[in-house]
């Protein structure tokens, strides 16, 4: 299992973060890529925005690819995303997904990840804020038609991905119809494509309702055999039952409420050999925090695959 950097913060001296999804300008970019390589990441995940979105061309994408390859930090996965079952926004996100597959071909990467979340469709349900008892966009509120329309688009995306030797992964994500193991597996079943798989982001299950719909152990055991990419992050959960509300603190992998020792064992046992894609922390010295996460994961992998003892982090 390799480790990719799905970074979530772009503050690197002397550049103060703007859009956290984009690469920063020089000289911060060189500083950033140098640290990514030093930490031990095998590559990075980037979104379609980085390459210019709809305006991306084969030449412009290859220029960015060369910059990343020369730094020893290749792009290893494309990130798309957005709800697919709504009449207007869904059509925009469908085209974004298809364009991301085209960009993936130019990059020669074989993973296109999509999170199916979107804004609230009914303001009476409240905002899309993690930790509440009711969540807009969830599988609980989805219709049969929502599942059918999403599956239809994912099936076509799978065809397009197959044509370039890639796969599409559906990220388990809050505020989406794929927000737990059961809804994700049902969507994959309805999609009926040999090129569409799961991305079992346990952090998003924990980060959704005030009380998780399932345990992390149950979720990863169910999803591991169907996974081709894996977003990983962890949080500390602070529940306030009197208010049906939970607050979350984003922390490095070894410090959170998800047992990644169990999760990594489960994925390896299922034959998973893809990327552990670390979603980095969003506050403080994120480079140092994320380095701790990588060291922890590599030690667990060493224990699982080689039987080596685990040293304290």
C-alpha positions in Angstrom: 0.0 0.0 0.0 1.3 3.4 -1.0 0.6 6.8 0.6 -0.8 9.7 -1.3 -1.2 13.3 -0.1 -4.8 14.5 -0.5 -3.7 17.8 1.0 -6.4 20.1 2.5 -4.3 23.2 3.4 -1.9 25.2 1.2 -0.3 27.6 3.6 3.4 27.2 3.0 5.8 30.1 3.7 5.9 32.7 2.2 2.5 32.1 0.7 -0.6 32.4 2.8 -3.4 30.0 1.8 -5.9 31.1 -0.7 -7.9 28.3 -2.2 -6.9 25.2 -0.3 -7.7 23.0 -3.3 -5.1 24.7 -5.5 -1.3 24.5 -5.7 0.4 27.6 -4.4 2.7 29.8 -6.5 6.5 29.9 -6.4 8.6 29.9 -4.3 6.1 28.3 -1.9 5.3 25.5 -4.4 8.9 24.3 -4.5 9.0 24.4 -0.7 5.8 22.4 -0.5 6.7 19.7 -3.0 10.1 19.3 -1.4 8.5 18.7 2.0 5.9 16.3 0.5 8.7 14.2 -0.9 10.8 14.3 2.3 7.8 13.2 4.4 7.6 10.1 2.3 4.4 10.6 0.2 4.4 8.5 -3.0 2.4 11.2 -4.8 -0.4 13.7 -4.5 -4.1 13.8 -5.3 -5.3 16.9 -7.3 -8.6 18.2 -8.3 -9.8 19.2 -11.7 -9.6 22.9 -10.7 -5.8 22.7 -10.5 -5.6 21.9 -14.2 -7.9 24.6 -15.3 -11.2 22.8 -15.1 -13.2 22.9 -18.3 -10.4 25.0 -19.9 -7.8 22.3 -19.4 -6.0 21.1 -22.5 -3.6 18.2 -23.1 -0.7 20.6 -23.3 -1.5 22.6 -20.1 -2.1 19.4 -18.1 1.2 17.9 -19.3 3.1 21.0 -18.2 1.8 20.6 -14.7 2.4 16.9 -14.8 6.1 17.5 -15.7 6.5 20.0 -12.9 5.2 17.4 -10.4 7.1 14.5 -11.8 10.4 16.4 -11.8 9.8 17.2 -8.1 9.3 13.5 -7.4 5.7 14.1 -6.3 3.5 12.8 -9.2 -0.2 13.2 -9.4 -1.6 9.7 -8.7 -5.3 10.4 -8.5 -7.8 12.9 -9.9 -10.5 14.4 -7.7 -13.9 15.3 -9.1 -17.1 15.5 -7.1 -20.6 16.9 -6.5 -24.2 15.6 -6.4 -25.3 14.0 -9.7 -29.0 13.6 -9.3 -30.3 17.2 -9.3 -31.5 18.7 -12.6 -29.1 21.7 -12.8 -26.1 21.3 -10.5 -26.1 17.6 -11.2 -25.6 18.3 -14.9 -22.6 20.6 -14.1 -21.1 17.9 -11.9 -21.6 15.2 -14.5 -19.7 17.2 -17.0 -17.0 17.9 -14.4 -16.7 14.1 -13.8 -16.4 13.4 -17.5 -13.8 16.1 -17.9 -11.8 14.8 -15.0 -11.6 11.4 -16.7 -10.2 13.1 -19.8 -7.6 14.9 -17.7 -6.8 11.6 -16.0 -5.9 10.2 -19.4 -3.5 13.1 -20.1 -1.9 12.6 -16.7 -1.8 8.8 -17.1 -3.4 8.2 -13.7 -5.8 5.4 -13.1 -8.0 6.8 -10.3 -10.8 9.3 -10.6 -12.5 9.9 -7.3 -15.9 11.5 -6.9 -17.8 12.6 -3.8 -21.5 12.9 -4.4 -22.3 15.7 -2.0 -24.1 19.0 -2.6 -25.8 21.9 -1.0 -29.1 21.6 0.9 -32.1 21.3 -1.5 -34.6 22.3 1.1 -33.8 25.1 3.5 -36.3 23.8 6.1 -33.8 21.0 6.8 -31.2 23.4 7.8 -27.6 23.9 6.5 -25.1 21.1 5.6 -23.3 21.3 8.9 -21.6 18.1 10.3 -22.8 16.8 13.6 -26.5 17.4 13.4 -29.3 14.8 13.8 -30.8 15.6 10.3 -28.5 16.0 7.3 -29.6 17.3 3.9 -28.4 15.3 0.9 -28.2 12.1 3.0 -29.1 8.6 1.9 -31.9 8.7 4.5 -33.6 11.5 2.5 -32.8 10.3 -1.0 -35.4 9.0 -3.3 -35.3 5.9 -5.5 -35.0 8.3 -8.5 -31.9 9.9 -6.9 -30.2 6.6 -6.7 -31.2 5.6 -10.3 -30.0 8.9 -11.8 -26.7 8.8 -10.0 -26.2 5.1 -10.9 -26.9 6.0 -14.6 -24.2 8.7 -14.7 -21.7 6.6 -12.8 -22.2 3.7 -15.2 -21.4 6.0 -18.1 -18.4 7.4 -16.2 -17.2 3.8 -15.6 -17.3 3.2 -19.4 -15.3 6.3 -20.1 -12.8 5.4 -17.4 -12.4 1.8 -18.7 -11.6 3.2 -22.1 -8.4 4.8 -20.7 -7.5 2.0 -18.3 -8.8 3.8 -15.2 -11.5 3.4 -12.6 -14.0 5.7 -10.9 -14.3 5.6 -7.1 -17.3 6.8 -5.1 -16.2 8.4 -1.9 -18.3 7.7 1.2 -19.2 11.3 2.0 -21.4 13.3 4.3 -24.4 15.0 2.7 -24.5 12.5 -0.1 -26.5 9.4 -1.0 -23.3 7.4 -0.5 -22.8 8.3 3.2 -22.5 4.9 4.8 -21.5 1.4 3.8 -25.1 0.2 3.0 -26.0 3.1 0.8 -22.6 3.0 -1.0 -22.9 -0.8 -1.7 -26.4 -0.3 -2.9 -25.3 2.4 -5.3 -22.5 0.3 -6.6 -24.9 -2.6 -7.2 -27.3 -0.3 -9.1 -24.4 1.2 -11.1 -23.4 -2.3 -12.2 -20.0 -1.4 -13.6 -16.7 -3.3 -13.4 -14.9 0.1 -13.4 -16.7 1.8 -10.5 -15.7 1.1 -6.9 -15.8 2.5 -3.4 -13.6 4.9 -1.5 -14.3 4.1 2.2 -13.6 7.4 3.9 -14.4 6.5 7.5 -13.8 10.1 8.6 -16.8 11.2 6.7 -19.1 8.6 8.4 -17.9 9.8 11.8 -18.2 13.4 10.7 -21.8 13.2 9.5 -24.5 12.8 12.2 -24.5 13.6 15.9 -24.4 9.8 16.3 -22.7 7.7 13.7 -24.9 5.4 11.7 -22.5 2.5 12.0 -19.2 1.7 13.7 -16.0 2.4 11.8 -15.1 -1.3 12.1 -18.4 -2.4 10.6 -18.0 0.1 7.7 -14.5 -0.8 6.7 -15.2 -4.5 6.9 -18.1 -4.1 4.5 -16.4 -1.8 2.1 -12.9 -3.1 1.9 -13.5 -5.8 -0.7 -15.2 -3.2 -3.0 -12.5 -0.4 -2.7 -9.9 0.9 -5.1 -9.0 4.1 -3.4 -9.0 5.2 0.2 -9.3 8.7 1.7 -8.1 8.8 5.3 -8.4 11.4 8.1 -9.3 11.3 11.7 -11.3 13.4 14.2 -12.0 13.6 17.9 -15.7 13.6 18.5 -17.3 15.8 21.2 -20.9 14.8 21.7 -23.5 17.1 23.4 -26.5 14.7 23.7 -28.7 17.4 25.3 -28.6 19.3 22.0 -28.5 16.4 19.5 -25.2 17.9 18.4 -21.6 16.8 18.0 -18.6 18.9 17.4 -15.4 17.6 15.8 -11.7 18.4 16.0 -9.5 17.4 13.0 -6.4 15.7 14.3 -3.5 13.6 13.0 -4.3 9.9 12.2 -3.0 8.4 15.5 -4.8 10.9 17.7 -8.4 10.5 16.5 -11.4 8.3 17.3 -10.9 6.0 14.3 -8.9 2.8 14.8 -6.7 2.8 11.8 -4.8 -0.2 13.0 -8.0 -2.2 12.6 -8.9 -0.4 9.3 -5.5 -1.0 7.7 -5.6 -4.6 8.7 -9.1 -5.0 7.2 -8.0 -3.4 3.9 -4.9 -5.5 3.6 -6.8 -8.6 4.4 -9.2 -7.8 1.6 -6.4 -7.6 -0.8 -6.3 -3.8 -1.2 -3.1 -2.6 -2.7 -4.0 1.0 -3.7 -3.3 4.3 -2.0 -3.8 5.3 1.6 -4.7 8.9 0.6 -4.1 11.1 3.6 -6.4 14.1 3.9 -4.2 16.5 5.8 -5.0 18.6 8.8 -6.3 22.1 8.3 -4.8 24.1 11.2 -1.4 24.8 12.7 1.8 23.3 11.2 0.0 20.9 8.9 3.3 19.7 7.4 4.5 18.4 10.8 1.1 17.0 11.7 0.8 15.2 8.4 4.3 13.8 8.8 3.3 12.2 12.1 0.4 10.5 10.3 2.6 9.1 7.6 5.1 7.7 10.1 2.2 6.1 12.0 0.7 4.5 8.9 4.1 3.2 7.7 4.7 1.6 11.0 1.3 -0.1 11.0 1.8 -1.3 7.5 5.2 -2.7 8.5 3.6 -4.6 11.4 0.8 -5.9 9.1 3.0 -7.0 6.2 6.3 -7.9 7.9 5.3 -8.7 11.4 7.7 -5.9 12.6 7.0 -4.5 16.2 5.4 -1.1 16.5 7.4 1.7 18.0 5.7 4.6 19.8 5.1 7.7 17.7 
